[in-house]
């Protein structure tokens, strides 16, 4: 069977998306595009998931090209990969605002070892999506930004969530980051019946960009939601 780390590493290194996307969208796969992402991803999961404990599932949207789109680790830019996880990425230096909130919250939870012992983070579409806005100009995109995009990847997303469940996460209660994300995940959940209860929390990017003065209130909300399961 292997450890949780073995399962995640196998899952990540076999990720592939080759189906058609609507015009103007593309997918970035750090595990193919950047060999060092595979190295640091393996170090991360061997360090924090080298066991067979079940985790509570925290579901994001899809990786950003500056966070997991580079490091291969959800909500983790290269700065926090080094400072909080002790893993240095040599060929990239990134800063991603969602990572700032997540690691401030993780430190208040009790640190990376305690947090990752209880929680596993991933996304229904685990590769970065980018959208072309002008010739040679691409920006981050969310899977739900365009209905044609969502419809084209919906089946893939259901399969990805089922594979995450098979790795060893609780399905009685999951935590969803972002209200719009939750709306779309509820649609998928009705179709394939993945989870019993979804606890909806604000997305870290939203908090950092629009509610930074109230950041501690949101950290407290996250911590209370997580402590309610313990």
N, C-alpha and C positions, 0 to 999 in steps of 0.2 A: 504493500500500500504506500509506503513512504511517509515522510513527515509532511506537515502543512507546507513547509518551505519547498520540498520536492515537487509538490503538486502545483504550487504557484509558478515556480520556475519553468516547469514543463508547459503549463498553460501559456505563460508569457512568450516563451521562445517558439511556440507554435501558432501564435496569433498571426492571422493573415486576413486581409480583406481585399478581394479582387473583383467584387461585383460592381456593376455600373453605379455611378453617382450622378445626380443632376449636374448639368453644366455649371461650371464655376466653383465646384467643390472638389477637394482632394483630401487624402488621408496621409498622415505621417506615422510611420511605424519606427519608433526608436530602436527596437530590437533588431531591425534589419538595416536601418540607415546609419546606426552608430554602434559599432561593436563594444565601445566602452560602456554604453547603457546596459548591455547584458552583464558586463562584469560587475558594475555597481549594484544593479538590481539583484544579482545573485548574492552579493555580500550582504545587502540589506535583509533579504528574507532568511538567509542562513543565520543572521545575527538575532533576529526577532521572532522567527516563526519555525525554528528548528525543533518542533515538538508535534504532538498530535491533539492539542487542545482545540476545541471548537471556539469560534469567535463570533461576536456580534458584527453584523454586516453594516457598514456605512457606505451608502451609495451616492456617488457624485454624478456629474453630468457626462462629460468626456474630458480627457486630459487637455491641458493647454500646451501650446508648443514651447512655453518657457518653463513649465513645471515637469509633469510626468512625460510630456512629449520629448523631453531631453533626458531626464534621469531614469525613466521607466518606473518610478515610484510615485504613487498617487499623492497629490498635494505636497510634493517635495521638490523644491528647486535645489540647485547645487549648493547654495549658501546654507540651507538648513540640513541638507544631506551631510555636510561637513560638520556644522556646529552642533547639531542635535543628535545626529546618528553616528558621527565619527567615521564617515566614509567620504573620501575626497575623490572628486571627479576631475581628471586632469585636463581634458580637452574642451571643457565648456564651463562657463560662469554665468549663471542665470539668477534672476530675481523675479519671483512671482507672488503677487499680493495675497492670493489665497493661502499660500504656504506660510506667510507671516501669521495670519490668524490661527491656522491649525496648530502651529508649533507653540504659539503662546498659550493656547488652550491645553495642548498636550503637557506642557511644563506644569501648568496648574493642576492638571489631573494627577500628576505624580511622576512625569517623565516618560521618555520613549519606551523603556522596557516595560513599565506597568501598563501603559496604554496599548501597545501592540500585543501584549499578552492577552488582552480582552477583545480587541477590535481589529477588524480587517476592512480595508478601504479599497473599493474598486468602482468601476463605472459600467453602465449597461453597454456603452460603446467605449472600449478601453484603449482606443487609439486616438490621436489628435486629429481633429477635423479643421481644415482651413478653407477659407472662402476668398476667391479672387475679387478684389474691388477695383483694380486698374491693372494695366499691363505691368507684370513683374511685381505686383503688390498683393500680398496675402495677409489676412487677419484671422484670428481665432474665430471659430464658429461653434455653436452648440447644436447638438443633434436635432433639437426641436425648432431651430430658427426658420426652417423651411419645411412645409408639409410634404413636399415631394421628396426631400431628403429623408425625413422621418419614415415615410412609407417605404422607401427603398432599402432602409437598413433595419426595419422593425423586426423581421424574422431573425436576422443575425443577432440583434440585441436580446431577444428572448433566449436564444441558444447560449449566449454568453452568460446571462444571469443563471441559467440552469447549470452551466459548468461551474460557476462560482459556488452555487449551493452544494454541488457534489464534492467540492473541496473540503467542506466542513464548516459551514456557518449556520447559525440558528435562523430558522424561518418564522418562528412565532412572532418575532418583533424585529424590524429593521429600521434603520435611521436613514432618512432621505434628505440630502442637502439641496435646498432650493424648492420653492413652492411650484414653479412651473415644471420643474423636473418631476415632482411628485404627481402632478396632474397627468403627465404622459406615462409615468410608471404605473399609475392606477389603471390606465387603459390596458397596458400590457398584462397587469396582474389579473384583470378580469378575464382576459383571453386565455391565459395559461395557468393561473392559480399558483403563484410562486410563494407569496408571503401572507401571513395572517393579519399582521398589523404593521402599518407604516407610521413612524413618528417623523413628522416633517420639521426640519430645522432650516433656518436661513442659510443661504449659501455664503461661505466665507468671503468670496469676492464682493458680494453685495454689502456685507458688513464692513469690509475694509474701505470700499469706495464711497458708501453713502451713510454709514452709521458709525464711523470711526470714533466719534465722541462718546458713543454708547457701547463701545467694544466690550467693556467688562461685563455689562449686563448680558450680552450675548454669550460670552464665555460662561457666565454663571448658568445661563439657560442650558447650554450644552452639557455642562457638568451635572446639573440636576437631572437632565434626561438620562444621562449615562448612569448616574448613581442609583436611579430608580430601579435599574435591572439587577443591581448587585446585592 
